[in-house]
Amino acid sequence: MSFQKFILVSISLTIAASAMAGDETDLAKTSQNPVGNIISLPFENNYYTDVGPTEKTVNSMVLKPVIPVNLGKYNLINRLIVPVTYIEGQDSATVPEDAPIIGPIQVFPGTDDEFGLGNIQYQAWISPANPGKLIWGFGPVVELPTNSDDALGSDTWSAGPSLLLLTMPGDWVVGAIVQQMWDVARSSGDDPEVSRFTLQPIINYNLEKGWYLTSKPVITADWEQEGTDKWSIPVGGGVGRMVKFGKQPVDFSLAAYKYSKNPDFGPNWDIQLTVKFLFPQ
């Protein structure tokens, strides 16, 4: 190969690599918009420590598919939260009367190990197809009693409003998801009443080559509890990167959250690994 051809090939490869890095960075930012016009399939694994009376672990793999449907000037954003959870059995026969809410799930730890499906949530947001600087989504959230075992959720139907507000100036993605759910139907008088508030701040800062810093803690308040047992407040963050395997974009992130406040029998730490497959339309 002549020197001139070598230079031309090197320049072409450099331009292609720069374009790919820029594309990955733009795609990473798009992926961080919960109401973006892109189909995504995230797998979010949460490893919780020190749960229950004898401080055991809970591992929850949460599938969160997002499917937008165009309705002209607006998009209908369909989002499911499907937890598959493993609860380590407690050493003590003393089990909590009130189940702690851990992220998007509620668990009733007992003395036996439990594994299975928890209660599924469905969110339906209406959002502008061509938003301005302030991006919003609003709609109902419904929780279905799909738990495969009583330890993995209650048999209560719950529903309420959900709101997303987001802005994406420069390299930043900043916003929050807010929702409130109440019980709408219970299979028996033994099922718990539900009045649950959820706030998820979203703070991402995008770097070069698809890398980004992220913090998305899930803060909950169970209004049915008394005193300081109402709130679960994790604090922390992590790092992520958008990469491509051939033409398939995949978003990886790893984060750690320390609970600065939680109810009795709630976790101390949440170690979160997310793998999100993207399908641009």
C-alpha positions in Angstrom: 0.0 0.0 0.0 1.4 3.4 -1.0 1.8 6.1 1.6 -1.0 8.2 0.0 -3.4 5.3 0.1 -2.4 4.6 3.7 -3.2 8.2 4.6 -6.6 8.1 2.8 -7.6 4.9 4.5 -6.5 6.2 7.9 -8.5 9.4 7.4 -11.6 7.4 6.3 -11.4 5.2 9.4 -11.0 8.2 11.7 -14.0 9.9 10.2 -16.1 6.7 10.4 -15.1 6.2 14.0 -15.9 9.8 14.9 -19.3 9.5 13.2 -20.0 6.3 15.1 -19.0 7.8 18.4 -21.2 10.8 17.7 -24.1 8.6 16.7 -23.7 6.6 19.9 -23.6 9.7 22.0 -26.8 11.1 20.4 -28.5 7.7 20.7 -27.5 7.5 24.4 -29.2 10.8 25.0 -32.3 9.6 23.1 -32.3 6.4 25.2 -32.4 8.5 28.4 -35.8 10.1 27.4 -38.5 7.8 28.8 -41.0 9.2 26.2 -38.6 9.2 23.3 -39.9 7.9 20.0 -37.9 4.7 20.2 -38.7 1.1 21.1 -36.6 -0.2 23.9 -36.2 -3.4 25.9 -34.4 -2.8 29.2 -33.4 -5.6 31.6 -32.7 -4.0 35.0 -31.2 -6.2 37.7 -31.4 -4.9 41.3 -29.5 -6.6 44.1 -30.8 -5.4 47.5 -28.9 -6.1 50.8 -30.0 -6.4 54.4 -33.8 -7.0 53.8 -36.1 -8.3 56.4 -35.7 -9.1 60.2 -32.5 -11.1 59.7 -31.1 -8.9 56.9 -31.1 -11.2 53.9 -30.9 -10.4 50.1 -33.5 -9.8 47.4 -32.6 -9.9 43.7 -35.1 -8.5 41.3 -34.8 -8.7 37.5 -37.2 -6.0 36.1 -38.2 -6.1 32.5 -39.2 -2.6 31.3 -40.3 -2.7 27.6 -41.3 0.7 26.1 -43.4 0.8 22.9 -44.4 4.2 21.5 -47.4 4.5 19.2 -47.9 7.6 17.1 -51.3 9.2 17.3 -50.7 12.2 15.0 -49.5 15.2 17.1 -49.1 12.9 20.1 -47.4 9.6 21.0 -48.9 7.0 23.3 -46.0 5.6 25.3 -46.7 2.1 26.5 -44.4 1.0 29.4 -44.5 -2.2 31.4 -42.7 -2.9 34.7 -42.4 -6.7 35.1 -40.4 -7.8 38.2 -39.1 -11.4 38.5 -37.8 -11.6 42.1 -35.8 -14.0 44.3 -36.2 -13.4 48.1 -33.8 -15.2 50.4 -35.6 -16.8 53.4 -35.2 -15.3 56.8 -33.5 -17.2 59.7 -36.1 -16.0 62.2 -39.7 -17.0 62.3 -40.5 -13.4 63.1 -41.7 -11.8 59.8 -42.8 -8.2 59.2 -46.5 -7.5 59.3 -46.0 -4.6 56.9 -44.1 -5.4 53.7 -41.4 -3.0 52.7 -41.6 -1.4 49.2 -38.3 -1.9 47.4 -38.0 0.2 44.3 -41.0 -0.7 42.1 -41.9 -3.9 44.0 -43.4 -4.9 47.4 -42.1 -8.0 49.2 -43.3 -10.0 52.2 -40.2 -11.8 53.3 -40.8 -15.1 55.2 -38.6 -17.9 56.4 -38.6 -19.7 53.0 -36.8 -18.7 49.8 -39.2 -17.5 47.2 -38.8 -17.0 43.4 -41.3 -15.9 40.9 -43.3 -13.1 39.2 -44.3 -10.0 41.2 -47.0 -7.5 40.4 -46.9 -6.0 37.0 -47.3 -2.2 36.4 -48.6 -0.7 33.2 -48.0 3.0 32.4 -49.6 4.8 29.5 -48.3 8.3 28.8 -49.6 10.7 26.3 -46.7 12.9 25.1 -46.2 15.4 22.2 -44.7 13.8 19.1 -42.6 17.0 18.5 -41.9 18.4 22.0 -40.3 21.7 22.8 -37.6 22.3 25.4 -39.9 21.0 28.1 -40.8 17.4 27.4 -43.8 15.9 29.2 -45.8 12.8 29.5 -49.0 12.2 31.4 -51.4 9.2 31.9 -52.5 6.4 34.1 -50.5 3.8 35.9 -52.1 0.4 36.9 -50.7 -2.3 39.1 -52.0 -5.8 38.4 -52.0 -8.6 41.1 -49.9 -11.0 39.0 -47.8 -12.2 41.9 -47.0 -15.9 41.7 -46.7 -16.1 45.5 -48.0 -14.1 48.4 -44.4 -13.2 49.3 -43.9 -11.4 46.0 -46.8 -8.9 46.2 -50.3 -8.3 47.4 -53.6 -9.4 45.6 -54.7 -5.7 45.4 -55.5 -3.9 42.2 -54.1 -0.4 42.3 -54.2 2.6 39.9 -53.5 6.4 39.8 -52.0 9.2 37.7 -48.4 9.4 36.5 -46.5 12.4 35.2 -43.1 12.9 33.5 -41.3 16.2 33.1 -37.9 16.4 31.3 -35.5 18.8 29.7 -32.4 18.0 27.7 -30.1 21.1 27.5 -26.7 20.4 26.0 -25.2 17.3 27.4 -27.7 17.1 30.2 -30.9 15.1 30.6 -32.8 16.3 33.7 -36.3 15.5 34.9 -38.5 13.4 37.1 -41.3 10.8 37.1 -44.0 11.3 39.7 -46.9 9.0 40.4 -49.5 8.1 43.1 -51.4 4.9 43.3 -54.4 3.9 45.4 -56.1 0.5 45.8 -59.2 0.2 43.5 -60.1 -3.5 44.2 -59.0 -6.1 46.8 -59.8 -9.8 46.6 -60.3 -10.0 50.4 -60.3 -7.8 53.5 -56.9 -9.2 54.4 -55.3 -7.6 51.4 -53.5 -4.3 52.3 -54.9 -0.9 51.4 -52.6 1.0 49.0 -51.7 4.7 49.0 -48.2 4.8 47.5 -46.3 7.8 46.1 -43.3 7.4 43.8 -40.7 10.0 42.7 -37.9 9.1 40.4 -35.4 12.0 39.7 -33.5 11.6 36.4 -30.1 13.2 36.2 -27.8 12.2 33.3 -24.6 13.9 32.0 -23.4 12.7 28.6 -19.7 12.4 27.9 -17.8 11.5 24.7 -18.0 8.1 22.8 -21.4 7.1 24.3 -20.3 7.3 27.9 -22.5 9.1 30.5 -23.0 9.6 34.3 -26.4 8.8 35.7 -28.5 9.0 38.8 -32.1 7.6 38.8 -33.1 6.7 42.4 -36.6 5.5 43.1 -38.0 7.3 46.1 -41.2 6.0 47.6 -43.6 7.0 50.3 -46.2 4.5 51.7 -48.9 6.7 53.2 -50.5 3.7 54.9 -47.4 3.4 57.2 -47.0 5.4 60.4 -44.2 7.8 61.4 -40.8 7.4 59.8 -41.7 4.1 58.1 -43.3 6.0 55.3 -40.2 6.9 53.2 -37.6 5.0 51.3 -34.9 7.3 50.0 -31.9 5.9 48.1 -29.0 8.1 47.2 -26.3 7.4 44.6 -25.6 7.0 40.9 -23.3 5.3 38.4 -21.9 5.2 34.9 -23.2 4.0 31.5 -22.2 3.6 27.9 -24.0 3.2 24.6 -22.3 0.7 22.3 -23.2 -1.0 19.0 -22.9 -4.7 18.2 -23.1 -4.5 14.4 -26.2 -2.5 13.9 -27.8 -3.3 17.3 -27.4 -0.5 19.8 -27.2 -1.6 23.4 -27.1 0.7 26.5 -25.2 -0.6 29.5 -25.2 1.1 33.0 -24.1 0.2 36.5 -25.1 2.1 39.6 -25.1 1.8 43.4 -27.7 3.4 45.7 -27.4 3.7 49.5 -30.7 4.1 51.4 -30.3 7.2 53.5 -33.8 6.5 54.9 -36.0 3.4 54.8 -38.7 1.6 56.8 -38.1 -1.3 59.1 -36.9 -4.4 57.2 -36.1 -2.3 54.1 -32.8 -2.6 52.2 -29.5 -0.8 52.9 -28.1 -1.0 49.4 -29.3 -1.4 45.8 -26.7 -2.5 43.2 -28.2 -1.9 39.8 -27.1 -3.3 36.4 -29.1 -2.4 33.3 -28.8 -3.7 29.8 -31.2 -1.9 27.4 -31.7 -3.0 23.8 -32.8 -0.2 21.4 -34.8 -0.5 18.2 -34.8 2.9 16.5 -37.9 3.4 14.3 
